[in-house]
Amino acid sequence: MNKQANQIKQRLSLRQPLQESLDIVAQLADALSLDKHADLEESLAIVQKHFPKVADFERDFPSICFSIATGVGKTRLMGACITYLYLEKGIRNFFILAPNLTIYEKLMEDFGNPAYSKYVFSGIGEFVHNKPVIITGENYAQMGGLFRDSEVRINIFNVAKFNSDNKGTKKDGVSLAPRIKRLSEYLGQSYWQYLTELKDLVILMDEAHRYHADQSKKAINELKPVLGIELTATPVDEKGKVFKNIVYEYSLAKALEDGKYVKNPAIATRKNFRAQGLSADEIEKIKLEDAISIHQDTKAELVLYARNTGAKLVKPFVLVVCKDITHASEVFAYMSSRDFYGGQYQGKVLQIDSSTKKDEEIDRQFVALEKYENEIEIVIHVNMLKEGWDVSNLYTIVPLRAANASILIEQTIGRGLRLPFNGERTGVDKIDKLTVIAHDNFESVIAEAQNPESVLNKMTFIELDEAELQPKTELVYSPSLTEVGFTREEKIIAKIEDQAKRRTAQVGLDSKRAIINAIPIVGKIEGVRSLADLSKPEVKQMVMYKVREELFSGQTDIFAEEDYKAAYAAYDELVTNYTLNVIEIPRIDLVLDEARAWFEDFDLFTELGFNFKPLSEEIMIVELTGERRTDSIGVIHGAFRKDSPANQVVAELINYPEIDYDEYSELLFKLTHQALAFIQGNYPDTEQFRLVIKQYRKHIASEIYKQMRTHFRISTRDYGKPKVLAFVKIEDWNFTVLPNGRRHYKDVIKPTSLIPKLVFTGFEKAGHLEYKFDSGTEKDFAYILENDKDVLKWLRPAQNQFRIYWANNSKQYYPDFVVETGDTIYMIETKAADQMKSAEVLDKKKAAETYCKYASEFTEGHGGKAWRYVLIAHDEVNVTRSFGYFV
């Protein structure tokens, strides 16, 4: 394992396929000479030693290909390769080829803008003060710092423009050299010649299949780089032949199987759908309408996810694939008309084909689709999808009149597999899924999916109930009771006819809102210990200071001072009412500490593994005169290493990646001296002893390392002592509901499978007026809480109410209920009886109990109530039981 490569993996947070690819780059960079004059056949033999399937570089220089599925992060791999080759091999000159203008502009941003969210060198400290110089097709003639030895130079060129510039032009009837090869006024030589003469140029080819045509190959060969790194999701040339230089493959099928880095694609049909008796137009209309139903549901889920988690807003779009331009125009006209969803999508449909856009315009249109403010929600196209899309918000695909639906789906799904939230799955099914509508081709697609070689083999197949396709879920905002009171007051104020009285009432409401907005901020101040502290004069002053900031910030409202006075007068009563309506939840960021790994101190066992015999080091000479006579000139005594025996062994030990010299130098030398003492006992002669160490230093280090591994310890990750603050605001709920989907919590719902689709109302003790439940168990438990005299208040905490992390800090824990009684606050989780002892449930339990422990220490220390965690099996929950039964 390469230490430098491991550090880069960690600093750039590389995904597993990218880590494995970087290891290969490191391995081959060590094996190859990285010299532009290196023998190509020798270089090929070296690569074949490690990767026997490589048959040819297919270029005039060593070039290796990484076949990696779209969406996994090929650009980030390029950044990792550049970082490694610079830090480990001292290479400073790189040349990146982009296949089109869109990718070209994206790469300039990825590599050249440290403020950009996708900047590939984030985390590389060496590039903070020595930022790589980005040289492009626009600025190469003006770059004045090309010869500074300290800088890293990354040339980024658009191959389409490069190819056109390569054609040359004429002036006054005289042929001129292509622009990139003309003399640069600043450099005094052609930039192309400058590049070809660089001794350490490495070329990286994004979408490498675009550079296998003869013209591109010839031009790239002229650069004479020391190494080529090719990246593509489709390693097939223009003649349909697979690349011969593939050293690593992470295919789309593998990505789908792993289920980490791309959306989960699903082929969908309407349940019990029958195409018989329907015309092609009728089938198309059904498919388009069903696609929009799925689209609208996905759109609502994305808004919901953003509200509940604070993530960015993502607007999905639908891709409709048509057979030809005429067909596309017909579909465009229909989906843009009032006949389609009452004209809801007029102005939101975009047709893209060779009759409407040029290639570069098409690329830009697709990039713009990712912006939330873009109004387009439906894209109709005819075979215009090329590589290089960086959009992540394609969620629904509708192939229309496909001669071979299976092939079309295989070709199309790659365009929609990118994930919008940092390239990671969210765990929300509808947000992590790409849906392909295939009503009329469903059976044939399923048949093709039986082929283990097909990408379809890795996809899921779903049948949509007609109820799921009905319009439409709506977003429900369920605020805290305090905000509900403000909303009611706002409605009353709106009905006041007298302007002066309405203004006075509005001032009172604005002042109350300002106080409520300031309270959670004050809760983060260490001097505030509980909600009761809000009544203290000094805390009141802090709250009112925040209120004044809010009322006067950035405005010249003549009523601001009046609002402030009203807020001051309303403070005490408002704080009292606020305290009565909320459960006091301490703010605790509960995070698992990093696991600690170390080698225990021990004494070396030398009875086995340290018996070595010195090998002869005589130099033998065989004369080639025909006489088969051999002479010996004896041992070369001066050829021993200058390092001491101990240093030689320790130098081998620190090559193991787990061994840090700075941390374990004392143990390393102790064990080494114990090994050497044993060996020297067998070879008291100094020359013999030093010869054995020289010859067997790697073996000695290996034997020591084996024993060190048996004394390697890793601590279990535990929660560190958190900082505890007094209280947080009760977060609002956001969820979706079907039309007419509200029910009173006392209503009996049959079948219980409908419960997750409904919103329940009628609560009097809860922290919100409306809730959704995941199961009948949760609904029944809410009934118990509402009707139990010992329960003062309860709530279903919203997703961001608690900051409790588990699963190595990769997931947050959201308890089902928080319940307050006279002397205790309970955190409640209901679970299926057969899951009570599962690892996941026990991990969550540990996290919740730890939260309750620290919360209790804080609240009981300041006159508050203890916290306690209760895990309840679903078969224990019965509406006839009291809350006390469970606790």
N, C-alpha and C positions, 0 to 999 in steps of 0.2 A: 504493500500500500504506500502511496506517495503522500508524504506529509504536506507538501505545498498544495497538492490537489485536494486533500481532505479539508484544509483550511478554506480554500476557495468554495468548496461545496457548502460549508457551513455559513460562510459570510454572504453568499449569494442565495442561500436557501434553495439549492437546486433539487428538483424532483428526481426520483430514483432513476428514470431512464437517462436523464441528463447527467447524473452522477456517474453512471456506468459509461456513458459516452466520453466524459472528461477523463476517466481512468484510462480509456483506450488512447486518447490523445497523449496523455502523459507517458503511457507505456511506449508508444511508437516514437514520440519525440526523444525519448532516451535511447531508443534502438537505432534510429536513423541519424545520419550525419548532419542533416539540415544544412547542406552545402549545395549551392546551385550547380556546382560542377560534379556532383556525386554521380556515380555510375547508376543508370536507371535500372538495369537488370539486377545489380546487387541490392538496390533499395527494394525492389519487388520481392526478391528472395527473403529479405529481412521481414517484410510485412507478412509474406506467406508463412513464415515460420510461426508467427503468432496467429494468423488468420488464413488457414489453408484454402479457403474458398475464394480468396481474392485471386483472380486470373490475370488481371491486367489493370494498370492505372488508367488506361485509355487517354493519356495525356503525355506530354514530353517532360513531365516532372512527377515526383511522388504525390499522388492525390488519393485521398480516402473519403468514402461516402458514408454518411449516417442517414439511414432511412427512418424518419421519425414522424409519427402521425401528426396531422394538423391539430393545433391547440395545445400541444404538450409543452412547447416553449423553445423552438429552435433558435430564436433570436437571443434568448438568455444563454443558450449553449454557446453561441458565437462569442458573447461577452466573456463567458468563463474560459473559453479557449484562448482568447486574446490575453486575458489576465494571466493565465498559467504560462503561456509562452513568453510573456514579458518578464514575469517575476522569476521563473525557473530557468529560462533559456536566454534571457536578455534580448529577445527579439523585439524590435521597436517599430517595424514597418508592416502594415497590414493593408490589404486591398479587398474591399467587400463589393461584390456584384449584386445589384438589385435587378429583378426581371422587368419591372415597369415603374412608372412614375409614382404610383401610390406607395409601393413598398419602399422605393427610394426615399420619399419624403418621411415615411415612418421610421426608417433606419437612421436617418439624420437626427431625428428627435430621440430615438432610443439610445443612440450612442453619444449624442452631443449635448443633451440638455439635462443637467443634474437636477433641475427642478421638476422634471417630468416624472409622473407616477411610475412609468415603466422603464426608467433609466437603468440600463443593464449593469452599470458599475456601482450601484448603491451598495454600500458595505465594504468597498475596496478602499481602504485608507490610503494606499499608495497613490491613488488617483485623485485624492482630494486636492492636494497642492501641486500635483503634476498631472492636471487634467489632460487626457489625450487630445491631440490636435485633430480636428475633423476636416478633411480635405475633400471637396466635392466637385461635381462638374461645373459649379458656378464660381468657385473661388480658387481653383488650383493654380491659376496663373498669377494670383496676387499673394500667395502664402509666402511671407518673408522669413519664417522661422524654420524652413525645411531642413536646415543643416545643424540644428542644435542637437547635440548628442544626448541630452537629458530627456528629451520628449518622446512620447509614443505617438506615432502618426497613423491614423486610420483613414484611408482613402475610401470613399463611398461613391460608386458610380452607377448610374442607371444604364443597364446594358442596351436598352432600346435606343437611347440617345447615343450611347457609345458606338453601337453598330452603325447608326446613321452617320455619325461623325467619321466613322472609319471609311466611308465611301469616297470621301474627298469631294472637292468642288472645283470649279474653273473660274478664272479671272482673266479677262482680256484674251480668252481662247487658250490660256495656259492652265494645265491641271495643277491644283494645289494639293499639298499633303492634307490628310484628314486633320481637323482642327486640333484634336488631342495630340497629334504628332508634329504640329507646327512649332516653330521656335517660341519659347516663352521669353518675352522681353525681360522679365525679371531674372529668370534662371540662366539665360544665355544658352540654353540647350532645350531640346524638346522635352516636355514633361514625360512623354512616353519613354524616351531614352533614359531619362533620370530614373524612372521606375524599373526599367529592365536592368539597370546597373546596380540596383540595391542588392547587397549581399545577404540580407535577412528578410526578404519580402515573403509574407505568407498570404495566400489568397483564400478568401472564404466565399463560397457560392451559395447564396440563398435561392431556393427553388432550382436546384442544380440541374434538373432535367431540361431547363431552358438553355443550357450552355453546352449541349452535346452536338449541336449542328456544326457542320464543317467550318462555317465562317467564324462562329463563336470560338470553337476549339482552337482554330489557327491563331486568332487574336490573343486568346488567353495564354497559349503556349509562348508567344513572343515576350510575355512578361518575365519568363524564366524564374518563377518563385521557387523557394526552397521546399515549400509544402503547400498542398491544396487541401482544403477541408470543404466537402460538399454536403449540403443539407437539403433534403427533399422528402416529401411524403409519398412521392411516386417515382421511384428510381428506375424509370423506363425511358429510353431515348425516343427520338422522333420516328424511328423505324420499328418501335415496339419491342426492342431488345432490353432485357434487364441489365443494369449496370454490372460491370465485372469487378468493381472495386469497393463493394459494400463490406464494411467492417462491423457494422452494428445495425440491427433492425428492431424498431418498436412500432409495429404495424397498428393500423386502426383497429383490427380485430383484437390485438393484445390490449390496446387501450380500453376498448369496450369491455373486455373480460376483466380487467383490473378495476374498472369503475371508479377511477379517482380523478382523472384529469380532463374528462370530456363529459358532455351531457349523456344521459341514458336515452338512446333513440328507441322509439316504439312505433310499430306499425298498427294503425287503428282502423277499425271499420265499425259501422253502425250494427248493433246487435240484430240478428235475424234479417240482415239486409238481403234483398233479392233484386238483382238487376234485370231479370226477365220482364219483358213488357215495357221497360223504360227506354226512352231514346237516349242517345249520347248526351244531348243537351240537358235532359232531365237529370241524368246521373251526375253531370258536372255541377248543376245547381245544388243538388243535395250535398255533394262533397264540399262545395264552397261554403254553403251555409253551416255545415257541421264544423268546418275549419274555423269559421268566425266564432262559433260558439266556444270552441276550445281556446281560441285566441283571447276572447273577452274574459274567460275564466282565468287564463294565465296572467293577463294584464292586471286583474284584480289581485291575484296572489302576489304579484311583484310589488304592487303598491303596499299591500298589507305587510309584506316582508320588510320593506323599507321603513314603514312607520314603526314596526315593532322592534326593529334592530338598529335603526339609525343608519342603515346601509344606503347607498346611493339609489336614486330612482332609475329604474330600467324600463323602457317601453318596448315591448316585443313587436315583431312584425311577422307577417305571413308571406311565404314565397309560393307563387303559383307558377308551375312549369307548363308551358304550352308547346304544341307541336310545331307551329310556324308563326310567322308574323301576322298573317290574317287571323288566325285563331287567337293570338294574343290581343289583337285589336278588339275582337268581339268580346272577349272576357273583360277587357279593360272597360269597354262601354257598359257592360252589364253591371259590374261591381261599382261603377261610378254613378249609376243611375238611381232614381228614386225607387225603382223596383227591388233594389237590393238593400235590405234592412232600412227601408224608408228613407234612403238617401243619406244614411248615417256616415257613409264612407266617401262621400263626394269631396274631392280635393285631397283625399288620403291614399289614393291609389297611384302607383308609378309604373309605367310600362317601360321596359328596357330591352331593346334589341338593336340590331344593326340599322334599323330604319329610324331610330329615335336618338341614339347617342353614339359618340365615338368611344373608343376603348378607355381613354384617360378620363372622360366625363363619367363613364359608367363606374370606374374605380372610385372616383370621388363621391359619386352618389351613394355608393354602398358604405363608404366610410362615414358619411354624414348621417346615415340611418341610425347609427349608434347613439347619436345625441338625443337626449330626452325631449328637447324642444322641437325636434323634427316631426312634422305632422304626418309623414308617410307611415301607414300601418300595413299596406299590402303592396308587394312588388310582383309584377307579372313579367316573366322573361322567357326568352327563347334561346336556350343554350349559350348564354352569355356569361356564365360563371367561370371565372378563371381563378388560379391560385392567388394568394396574397391578401385575401380578405382578412381583416382583423376585427370584424364585427362579431359581437357575442350575443346579440339579442334576437337572432332568428330562432323561433320556437315552433313554428308550424309550417309544414311543406305539403303542397297539394300537387301531385303529378297528374296532369290531365291527358287523356287519350295517348297513353304511352304504348308504343308497339311492344316494348319489352319492359314492363314495370320494374322487374327485379334489377335489371342493369341500370335503369334510370335512378332508382332509389340508392343503389350503391354509389353511383357517381355524385349524387346530390347531397346525401346526408353529411358528408365531410364539411359542407359549407355552414352547417348549423350546429356543430358540436362544441364550439368554444363556449366557455362558461363566463358569465358576466361579473362574478364577484371574486376578483383576484384569481381567476382561473381555478377555483375550488368549488366543489359541490357544497350546497348549503344544508342538505339533509331534508329539504322540503321537496317532496316528489314532483310537484307540478313545476317547480322552478328549475329542477335538475333534469327535466325531460324534454326531448325533442320529439314532436309527434308528426308522423307522416300519414296522411289520409289515403287509404287504398281500398275503398269500398268495393269497386268492381274488379280489383286485381288481388284481393286479399288471399284467396286460396292458392293462386299461382305463386305469390310471394312466400307464403308459408312453405309450399313445396320446395322452392329454391333454398329456403332456410335450412332444409335438411342436409344440404351440402356443407360438410365441415369446412370447406375452403372458402365459403361465401361469408362476407361480412354480415349478411343477414342472419347467419347462424348465431351471432352474438346479441341480436336484438330481441326486444320483448314484443309480444303481440297482445293487443287489448281490444275488447269489444265494448263499445260505448252504449250504455242504456239510453233510451230516448229521453228519460228524465234528466240525464246529465247534459243533454244537448239543448234543453229548453232554456230560453232567456229567463233571466240572467242573474247571477249573483250580484248583490250590491254590497258596497263597503259600509260597515257599521263602526261608528266611533262611539265608544262607551267611556265617557270621562269619569273622573272621580266625583264623589258626591259634592265636594266643594265647588267644582266647576259646573256641575248640574244646577246648583243653587244660583250661580252667577247667570247661567243661561236663562233660567226662569225669570230672574230679576230683569234681565235685558229685554225679554219679551214684554214685561209689564211696562217698562220705561218707554218702549216703542209706541205704546198706546196712549201715552200722556200727550194731550193736545197742546197744553200751554207750554210754549217754547222755553220760558225761563225755568219752570218747574222741571221740564224734561232735562234741561241742562244740569240743574242741581242734582237730580237723581243720577244722571250719568257720571257726574263728578264723584258721587259716593261710590258707584260701582267701580269706576276706574281706580279709585284709591284702594278699594278692597283687593282688586286684582293685583295691584302693585305690591301690596303686602304679601299676598299668597305667593307671588313669584319670588319675593325676596327671602321668604322663610327657609326653603331648602338650601339656599346659598349660605345662610347663616348657620344651618345645621352642619356645614362642613368646617366651621371654625372650631378649633380644639377647645376653646374656653366654654363652649356651649355643651352641656351634658345631657339635656333632655328637653322635651317639649315644655315642661314646666318652667324651664329657664327663660322662655319667651316673655314671661311676665316681669322679669327683672328689668329694672330701669336701664342698666347698661346694655342689655341685649336688645331692648326696645330701641335704644339709640342706634345700635348697629343695623337693625332691620330698617329703621327710618332713613338711615344714611343710604342704604341700597335703594329704597323707594325714591328718595330724592334724585339719585343717579338715573333711575329709569324714567322718571317724569320729566327731567330737564335735559336728558341726553339728546343732543342733536336737534332740539326743537326750540321754537320761540313762542310756544303756545301761551297766550296771555292767561289761560286758566290753569297753568301748571302749578303756580303757587297756591291757588284755591284748592286744587286736587291734593296737594301735599297737606294742607291744613285739615282737609276732610279725612285723609288717611290717618293723620295723627289722632284725630278725635275718635275714629272708628277702631283703632288698633286693639284695645283691650277686649272689647266684645267679640271682635272678629277672631282673635287668637283663641279665646275660650271656645267658641263654636268650632273652630278648626280642630282643636285638640279632641273635641268630642267625636268628630267624624272620621278620624284616621287612626290607624294602628301604628304605633311608634316602632318603626323598623330601622335599626342601626345600619349605617353605611359601612360595609366591610368588603374589601376586595380580597377574597379568599383564593389564594393561588398556591399550587404545589411548588415546593422548593426543587431546585435542580438535584438530580441524583448525584451523589459523590462517589467517585471510583478511586481506588488506591491499591497499592501493593503493601501487604503487611511485611514487617521486618521478620526475617527468619535466618537460620543457618543452613548453608548448602550441604546437601547429602552428596558426597563425592565417591562413594563406594562403587557406583555404577555410572557409566557414561563418560568417564574422564581418563580412560586408559588409551593412550595413543602411541603409535610407533612412527618415528620419523621416516620420511620417504627420501630416497636417494636424490640428491640435487647435482649429480655429476653431469657435465655437458659431454655428450658423445659425438664424435666426428666420424662420418663414414666417407671414405674417399671414393670418388666416382671414376676411378681410372680403369675399372674393370676388375681390379683386385678387391675382393670383399674383405678389407682389413679395417678394423675398428680400433681407434685409440681413445683413451680417456685422459682428460686434462685436469681431473680432480674437482673437488667441491669449491664453489666460489664463496669464500668465507665473507667477503665484503658485501654480499647482496642482501643482508638482513635489513628489515625496516628500521628506521631511526627511532620510531616511537618505542616507548617502553612496552613490555609485554602486557601490562595492565591496560595501558591506553589503547593498544590494538584490540583487545577484547571488548572494552567498553565502547569503542567506536562502532563495533558491530552490533552491540546490544541496542544502541540508541536508534538503529535503523528500524526497529520494531515500533509501529505507530503508537502503541499504548504507553511507551516508555518516554517520559519527559526527563531530559538530563538534569535540568535545573531543580526539579522536584525530587529526583531519586538518585542523584549522583553519589550520595553517601552509601546507600544500599548497593548500588551497582559496583562500586569499588570494593566494598566489603565482601560481596559474593565472589567477585573476580579474584581477589587475593586469596580467598579460601580455595578456589579452584586451582589457582596457580601454585599454591603451597603444596597441594596434593600432587600435582604433575611434577613439580620440582623434586619431590621426594623420590620419584621414579627416575629422574634424570638430573643427578647432582652436577653433572658437567654443564657449565653455563652455555657453551655453544650448542650442545644437544637440546637443552631446555629451550633456548631462544628459537631453534629451528622448529621444534614441535609447535610452539606458540604461533610462529609465522605461518606454518602450514595448516594448522587446525583452528585458527582463531574463530572462524565462522561456526565450526562445530562446537567449540567450547561455549560461544555465546548462545548457540541454539540450546544446548543442554541447560545452561543457566536460565534461559528464558522459559523453558518447559517447566522448571520448578517454580519460577516466579508466577507463572499462570495459575498454579495451584494455590497461590497465596494472594490472588487478585480478588478484591472485594468490591461490591457495588451496594451502596446504601439504598434502602427502599425510599421512594419519594414520599415526603410528608408535607403537611401544610406548615408554612412558616407563621410565626406570630404576626397577625395583621395589625394595621392601624385601624382603630375603631372610632368612627365619628357618630354624633348623636342620632341623627335621623335623616331620612330621605323623603321626598315627596312620593305620594301614591301615584304610580304611573298609569296613564290612560291605556285602555284596551282598544285594539283595532281588529276586526274580523269581518268575514263575509257572511251573508245570509241570502237564502233563496227567497224569491217573491212569496209573500204570505208565510214566511218562515219563522215568525215569532210565536212563542207559546209561554203560558204562565208556568212557573216552576212546579206548580202542584199538578199540572196536567199529566195524565198517564199516556206515555207515547208507545205505540205499537206499530211496527216492530222496533225494538230498541236500536237497531242499526240506523234509524233515522235521526237519533239524538245528536250526533256530531254535525248534522246539516242544519240544525235549528238554533235559534237564539232564544234564551229564556229570560223572562222579566218577572216583576212582582216582588223583588227582594226588598226587605226593610232594614236588615242588619248588615248588608253587604257593603263593601267599599265602592261598588259601581251598581248601576241600575240594571245592566244587562250582561249576561255571560253566555259563553258556549261551553259545552262539556264534551269530553272525548268519549264518554261511555255512560251507560246507565248507572254504574257504580258512583261516578262523580256527581251525577244529577241527584241521586238518592242521598248522598252525603250532604249536598247543599241543602236538601230538604231538612235533614236532621239539624243542621246548624241554624237554619232560620227558625226552627220551632223548639229549640232547646233553651230553657230559661237561664242556664248557666253561661251560655254564649252571649257575650256583649256585642262583639263585632267580628266580622270575618271578611275575607276577600280571596278571590283567585288572583294571585299576583301575575301581572303582565310579564312578558318575556324579559324585559330589561329591568325588572324590579330588584332582582338580586344579582350579585356578581360572584357567584360561586362556581368555581371551575373544577373539572375532574377529567379523567382520561388523558393524563399527562398535559393538562391545561388546554386540550384541544376542544373541549365542549363545556357549555354552561349548563348548570342544573336549574331547572324551573320547578319548584314544588307545586303541588296541586292546590293547596289551601294554606292560608295563615289565619289562625283563630285566636281571639283574645277572650279570656275569662277573667274572673275577679283577681286572680293572683298569678296567672301564667299566660304567656303567648306561645302557641303551638305552631310548629311547621308540620303540615300533614301531607303524606303521600299515600295514595291508594294504588294497589298493584294486584295483578292477577295472582291467585294463590300459588300457582305453579312456577311463578317467577320470583318469589320472595327471597330465594337463596341464590339467585343468579349473580354472576360477577358484576354485571352492570348495576343491578339494584344495590348490591352491597357497597360498590364504589360510591354511588350517589348518597347512600346512607351515611357513609363515613364523612363525606363532604358536608352534608347537612348537619350532622351531629357536631362537627367541628365548628361550623358557623354558630350553632346554638350555644356551644361552650363559650366562645369569645363574646357573643352577644350578651349572655347572662352575666359574665364577669363584669362587663361594662355597665349594663342597666341596673343590676342589683347593687353595684357600687355607687350608684347615683339615685337610689330611691325608686328604681323602676321594677318591672316584672321580669321574672326568669323566662328563658326561652327553652323549649323542649321539642325534640323531633319524635314524631310517631309514624310508623310504617304500618299500614292496615291492609290485610288481605281482602280481596273483593268479596269473597263469600261470607265475610263477617258483617258487611254493610247491609243493614236492614232498617227501613224507615221507622220501625217500632222501637228501635234502640235509642238510648240517650247518648249524648256526646261523652258523658262520664264513663260509659261502658268501654269506650275505646282508649281512654287515657288513664 
